[in-house]
Amino acid sequence: MKRSATQRSRWEIIFDILQVIAEEGKKEEGKLKKTRIMQRAYLDWRNFQKHFNFLLEHGFIACADEGDHYFLTETGRDLRKRLMELEDMLANSSIRQKISGSNNSKDLYRRKF
């Protein structure tokens, strides 16, 4: 998921990985290879491995029967949904904008996480 050139937080990267698997997985029968996920999330291999392994170890994604394809689990879909809700909540929060003095909600979101 393409974002601006600013550095992404851990949760933004995790959300992007989950989003790629959810969206691209629809086209590919729900299963994607690591390389495709990494490329679509705009990550280098080191950062991808760190975040991907976290998601795999905690059961948010799982390996398909073939061994090299991955898909979202029920908990992964739930985490994606909650991160989307959190992003919307922060983006729409006028209180946060008043506190920070920022008019850019995306900029505010990045600073808070």
N, C-alpha and C positions, 0 to 999 in steps of 0.2 A: 504494500500500500504506500504509494508515493506521498512523501511529506517534504517539507522544506529542508534546506540544507543544515538546519540546526540539529544539535545532538538530541537523540531521543532517549527518554527515560526507559528503565527496565520494563515497566508496565506497558509503555507504548510499543516496545519491540515485541513483547509477548502478545499484545493485542494484534499487532500486524501479522505475526506468524499464525495465530488462530484465524484471523480474517482471511488470509491467503488460503489456508486449508479449507475453510468453509466455502469460499467463493469459487476457487479453482477446482475444488473437489466436486462441485456440482457438474462441471464439464467433464471431469475425468472419472466418473463413477464413484466419487467420494474418496478416491485414493491417489496420493501424490508421492513422488520421490523427493528425497531431501534436497537435491540440487534445485528442483523446480521451486520448492518452498523458499529456499534461501534467496534465489534470484528475484522472485516476486516480492519478497519482504525487504529487498534492497539491503542485504546484510553481507558482511564478509564472513569467511568460514569460521573464524575463531568466535566471533560474537554469536553467530548462528548456533554453533555447537553448544555453547554455554546455555543459551536460552532454550534451545530445542531439547537438550538433555533434561533440563528442569521440568519442562512440560511432560516429557516422556516418563520420568521417574515418579512424578506426582499423579499420573494417570489422566492427564488432560488430553493427551493424544496416545494412540496405540499403533502398533505395527500390524499390518494386514498379513494374511496367510503367506503371501509371496515372500515376505521378509524384507523387502526394500520399498514398500509403499506404506504410507501413513494416513491416518484419518482421525477426525475429532471423536472423542468419546462423549458420553452424555455430560460428564462433569466439565469437559472442554467446551461444549456448547453453552453450558451454564456460565462458565467463567467469561466467555466471549460476550454473552448477553449482559452480564453484570458490568464488565468493563465499558461496554457501549453506553449503558445507563449512567455510569459514573462520568464518562466523558461528556454526555449530554447535560448532566446536572451541573458540572463545573462550567461548561460553556454558556449555560443559561443563567448562571448565578450573578445577579447584579450586586449582591453583597460582596462577593469576592473581588469584583472589579473596583468597588468603592474602597475596599481595604488596601488593595495593591496600587490603586491609582492607574491601573492599566486598562486600556480600552480593547486590547487584543486578547480575547478569551483563550485562543490557542497558546499564546505566549504564557498566559497565566497557568494553564493546564501543565505546561512543561515545567514551570518553576515549582509547582506544588508536589510533583512526583519525581 
